[in-house]
Amino acid sequence: MPLFKKRTVGKPGEWYYCLEHKKVEEGPDCPGKDRFGPYASPQEAQRAMDTAAERNLEWDTDPRWHDKARQGDADDT
């Protein structure tokens, strides 16, 4: 077990939204599993959850991912 953990150094101008702390941070202060980003501005990072919800909705309603005819044909066999 290592004595010291390798820490990712933050870069000025890169903004992240921390999912654990529910706040915008400059540079990656928290582990990658707990953040969205990088974003170009703090305003973009603040909208991270809205952006994720919009993208999820796009994926959920994309007809290319929900081909009912093919799913029905596969179920008949």
C-alpha positions as CSV (number, residue, x, y, z in Angstrom):
1,M,0.0,0.0,0.0
2,P,1.5,3.4,-1.0
3,L,2.2,5.9,1.7
4,F,1.2,8.8,-0.4
5,K,-1.6,9.0,-2.9
6,K,-0.9,10.6,-6.3
7,R,-3.0,13.8,-6.4
8,T,-4.2,15.3,-9.7
9,V,-3.1,18.9,-9.9
10,G,-5.9,21.4,-10.8
11,K,-5.5,23.6,-13.8
12,P,-6.6,27.2,-13.7
13,G,-9.5,27.8,-16.1
14,E,-10.9,24.3,-15.8
15,W,-14.1,24.1,-13.9
16,Y,-15.8,21.0,-12.4
17,Y,-19.1,20.3,-10.7
18,C,-18.5,18.1,-7.6
19,L,-21.4,15.6,-7.2
20,E,-20.5,14.9,-3.6
21,H,-20.2,18.5,-2.4
22,K,-22.8,19.8,-4.9
23,K,-20.6,22.8,-5.8
24,V,-18.5,24.2,-8.6
25,E,-14.7,23.8,-8.1
26,E,-11.8,25.2,-10.1
27,G,-9.4,22.4,-11.0
28,P,-10.1,18.8,-10.0
29,D,-10.2,18.9,-6.2
30,C,-12.3,15.7,-5.9
31,P,-11.8,12.3,-7.5
32,G,-13.0,11.8,-11.0
33,K,-15.8,9.5,-9.9
34,D,-17.4,12.4,-8.0
35,R,-17.3,15.1,-10.6
36,F,-18.5,16.3,-14.0
37,G,-16.2,18.3,-16.2
38,P,-14.0,20.0,-17.2
39,Y,-16.1,23.0,-18.3
40,A,-14.8,26.3,-19.7
41,S,-16.5,28.5,-17.2
42,P,-18.0,28.3,-13.7
43,Q,-21.4,29.1,-15.2
44,E,-21.2,26.0,-17.4
45,A,-20.1,23.9,-14.5
46,Q,-23.0,25.2,-12.4
47,R,-25.4,23.9,-15.1
48,A,-23.8,20.4,-15.1
49,M,-26.8,18.6,-13.6
50,D,-29.2,20.4,-16.1
51,T,-26.9,19.5,-19.0
52,A,-26.8,15.8,-17.9
53,A,-30.6,15.7,-17.5
54,E,-31.0,17.2,-21.0
55,R,-28.6,14.7,-22.5
56,N,-30.3,11.8,-20.7
57,L,-33.6,12.9,-22.1
58,E,-32.2,13.1,-25.6
59,W,-30.8,9.5,-25.3
60,D,-34.1,8.2,-23.8
61,T,-36.1,9.6,-26.7
62,D,-33.7,8.9,-29.5
63,P,-35.6,6.6,-31.9
64,R,-32.3,5.0,-33.1
65,W,-32.0,3.4,-29.6
66,H,-35.6,2.3,-29.4
67,D,-36.3,0.4,-32.5
68,K,-39.7,-1.3,-31.6
69,A,-39.9,-3.3,-34.8
70,R,-36.6,-5.0,-34.2
71,Q,-37.3,-5.6,-30.5
72,G,-40.6,-7.2,-31.4
73,D,-39.0,-9.5,-34.1
74,A,-36.4,-10.6,-31.6
75,D,-39.0,-11.5,-29.0
76,D,-40.9,-13.7,-31.4
77,T,-38.1,-16.1,-32.0
